[in-house]
Amino acid sequence: MTEHTALARWERHTQGPLLLLAVLFAVAYALPIVTPEAPRKLLTACHVANWAVWAAFAVDYLVRLWLSEDRMRFVRGNPLALLAVVLPLVQPLRLLKLVSMLFLAGQRARMASQVRVTTYVAGSCLGLLVFGALAVLEVERGKPGASIHTLGDAIWWAFTTMTTVGYGDMAPTTGLGRMLAVGLMLSGIALLGVVTANIAAWFIARFDKDDLEERRQTEAIEALTEQVRALRDEVAALKGTSVP
């Protein structure tokens, strides 16, 4: 078995379980934010689950690095994955683990050939909306002068920010919250651009297909016209040479 085959087999067998772990991470990340009054044991379990899932993705990265034929090329080709593995170790905040998990889960999803661009973009939009709302609620709730106090407020703010509408009725007041807003705006613009490009490409493909079909029909009609004209010429020639 070659290293390339071993890497492909590892990615194929671990993709599903890792994506399920990413869902577990999402639940464990959201629960303490949505219900901060939950029992301490439950909050501790969520914190442990966050680190356990991150550790699983970190191990996956290290194994794929080991199985790669060209390890330096693998590192250069996956800079966000490396950053996602190292980032939580620099400053162990839940928010940094959130960013890391989005990077790592997104990278594994892109490796799946069956995941289409539209589905990936829709999932990215939903993930950014939900996690952006949770992240800003975590850093803004209870801060002096904050206007985002509930999950509903946070989701409304995230939606208006991603779509760059920005009504201004709610806005982050902390530095970290404003950084989240900048990231959410840039991500929203990029994803909306991808959606627009996909829709435009679909229409262009449809028009090209219709034009091709129209050209084929025109060529068929012209060919039939030539055949009819040739037959008429042959019939006229036969009539001219016939003996009365």
N, C-alpha and C positions, 0 to 999 in steps of 0.2 A: 504494500500500500504506500503510495507516494504521500509527501507532506501535503500537497495540494488537495488530494482526495481526502486525507484525514481532516483538513481544515473544512472542506465542504461538508463532510459528514457531521462534524461537530456543530457547525452552524445550522445544518438542517435539523438535527435532533434537539438542539437547545433553544431554537427560536421560539417555539410555542411556550415552553415553560417560562422563559424569561419574560415574554409578553404578559403571561399570567401574573408573574411576580411584579411587573410594572403596575398592573391593576391593583394588586395588593398594596403596593406602595402608595398609590393614589388614595385608596381608602384610609390607610394609616396616616397619611399626611393631612387629609381633609378632616378626619374625625375630631382631633384636638382643637382645630380652628373653629369648626361649626359648633361643637359642644364643649367649650372649655371647662364647664362645670362637671364633666364626666368624672367617674371615680379615678383616683390617682393610679390604681393598678392598670386600668385600661389605657390611660395616657402613657404610662411607662411601657406597656406592651406595644403601643403604636410607635413610640420612639425606638424601641429595640427592633421592631419590624422594619422601620425605615433604614436603619443601619444594616440589617441583615440583607435586605434587598440590594442595597448599594454594594455590599460585599459580594453578592452573587454576580452582579454585573462586572465588578472589578475582576473577579476570578475569570469570568468569561473573556474579558479583554486580554488578560495575561495568557490564557490558554491559546487564544487565537493568535496572539503575538508569537508564542512558542511554536505553533504549528505552521506559521507562515514561512514560505521559502525565502523571502527577502524581508527580514524583520525591519530594517530601516525604511524600506518602501512602505511597509504596513503602517509604521508610525507616522511617516509623512502623509500617507493617504488617509489617516484617521486622526487628525489633530483634535477635533472636538471630543472624540471618545477619550483620548488621553487626558484632556483638560477636565472632562467630567469625572474621571477616576481620581485625579489628583486634587481637584478643587475642594471637596469636603474635608480632606486632610489638612488643608491650609487653615481653614476656619470652620469648625464643625457646626454650622448653622443649618437648620432645616431648610431654609430657603436655598442655600447652596446645593443641598442634596436634591432639592426639587429641580433646579436647573440641570444638574448632572443627570438625573433620571430621564428628563425630557430628551437630552442629547443622546443618551445610550439607547433608550427605547426607540427613539426615532431612527437611529442608525440601523438597528436590527430590523425594524419594519421595512426600511428601504431595501434591505437585502432580499426580501421576499419578492420573487418575480411575479407572483400572483396579485400583489398589491398594486393597483392601478393608481395613476397620478391623481385622479379626481378623488378617489377614496382617501388617499393619503392626505391630500389638501384639506378635505372635509374633516378628517380626524384631527389634523393639526389645528384647524380653526377652533374646533370644539375643545381640544385640550388646552390651547392657549387661553380661551375664554374662561374656562373653569379654573385652571391653575392660576391664571393672572388674577382672577377675583379672589381666590383663597389667599394668594400671596399678599395682595394689597390689604386685605382685611386683617391679616396677621400683623402687618407692620403699622397699620393706621388706627386700628380700634383702640380706643382709650387714650389716644394722644391729644394734647391740648389743641383746640381749634379744628380737630378732624371732622370731616363731613361724611365719612364712610364708617358706619357703625354696625351694620347688619350684612348678612350674606346677600340679601336682595339688593342692598345699596352697592355692594362690591360687584355683583354680576351686571347691574345696569351700567356702572362706571366702566367695567371692562368692555362691554359691548359697544358703548359710545366711543371708547378710546380706540378699539381695534378698527372700527369703521371710520375713524378720524372725524366723526361728527362733532364730538366735544361740546355738549350743551353748556358745560361750565357749572351745572348745578352741584356737581360733586367733583372734588379734585383732591389728590394726595397732598399732604402738608409736610411730610417727612422727606428727608433726602433720599432714603431708600425707596420710598413710595414713588417719588418722581422718577427715579431711575427705572423702576418697573414700568411706569407710564411710557417712558421713551422706548423701552424695549418692546412694549406691547404695540405702540403705534407703528414702529418700523416693521414688526412682524406682520401686523395687519395689512400694511401697505403691500408688503412683499407677497403675502398669500392672496390678497385680492388681485394683484397683478397676475399671479399664476392662473387664478380662476378665469380672469378676463382673457388671457392668452389661450387657455384651453377652449373656451367658448368660441373665440375667433377662429382658432384652428379647425374646430368642428364645422363651422359654417363654410370656411374656405374649402375643406375637404368635400363637403356636400356639393358646393357649387362646381368644384373641379370634376366631381363624379357626374353631375348633371351635364356639364359641358362635354365631357368625354362621351357620354351616351348620345348626346345630340350630334356630335361629330360623327359617331359611328352610324347613326341613322341617316345622316346626310350623305355619307360615303356610300351606304347601301342603296339609297335612292338614286344617286348618280350612276352607280354601277348598273342598276336595273334599267335606267334610262338609256345608257349606252348599249345594253343588250337589245332593248326594244328597237333602238335606232338601227342597229346592225341587222336585226331580223327584217325590218322594213326594207333596208337596202337590198338584202338577199331576195326578198319577195319581188321587189321591183325589177331586179336583174333577171329573175326567172321569167317574169311576165314579158320582158323585152326580148328574150331569146326564144320564147315559145313559138311554135309553128301554128298558124291559124288553120 
